[in-house]
């Protein structure tokens, strides 16, 4: 269904074929990713099915997406072509071994890493490796689950894995956790923020609960509700203090 949607709708389909949390991450990223004129290189660390790599390429970046999953990379390349994102390329590489990829070192102006580090036991090493891949003055844009989130479904409260099976190895991160990881890797922290508020969490909860019966029916059921999070989540967070599901970090490598 997802590739058919991409053929029909183009790039937006890469963001809406799943839950609303993906759209939230793109909106967060887009606000911090100014349009470029093909003179900057961007690294997407743990690019999944490539939506953010494609989005960055469409904003004028030479964007490289990394993932260990060869099949995902093939799908991502197909979607990039369908979207006309010809400056996006995809490399099959386990991000836990970035330090072994010398061709990545000090090559990139920006790095993005969205909802990846919670899957990796040695998250500090990921920060160090991203730092090494950036040019002096390069910027990191990162999101991860917020430790203080309210569980959308019971499994959000754990148990979490003690080994790297692909699922989360920790609940999430407090602000001080991300600041410590970034600082120890040599970054200067510029911003910490939160994303995916009340309505996004509730709409995603509907999707997650229904998709075991029918993924298509579940997706269709939330389609009219997708307008709510962008319109209402920020105002509700300010008035109620409802915690975001994810926490975002912007940090810069010293020049």
HUURWO-V270784 format. One line per field, one symbol per residue. phi: phi as a letter, one per 20 degrees, with the letter a starting at -180 (. if undefined). psi: psi as a letter, one per 30 degrees, with the letter a starting at -180 (. if undefined). Layout:
BEGIN
phi->???
psi->???
END
This chain:
BEGIN
phi->.ffffffedmggffedfdeffffgfffffgfdcfgdcmdcdcddenelengfffffffeodfddddbfeffgffffffffffemefeeccdebfffdgfeeffeflddeccdbdlcffedfeffffffffgffefgnfdddccbgegefegfcgffenfdfecedoefebfrcegfffffffffeoedfdacbcbmegffffffgffffeffebfffffffegfefffgfecffffffedmgffeccdcdbcfff
psi->eeeeeeeefaeffffgfblfeeeeeeeeeefgilklhggkkkkjjifbggeeeeeeefggkjkkkklfjeeeeeeeeeeeeefgifgklkkjkjffgeffifffkhfkelkkjjhefffkeifeeeeeeeeefklkflkkjkllkkfglkkeleffgallkfljfflkfleaklefeeeeeeeffglkkfkkalliaeeeeeeeeeeeefffejeeeeeeffeffffeefefeeeeeeffgkklflkkkklkkk.
END
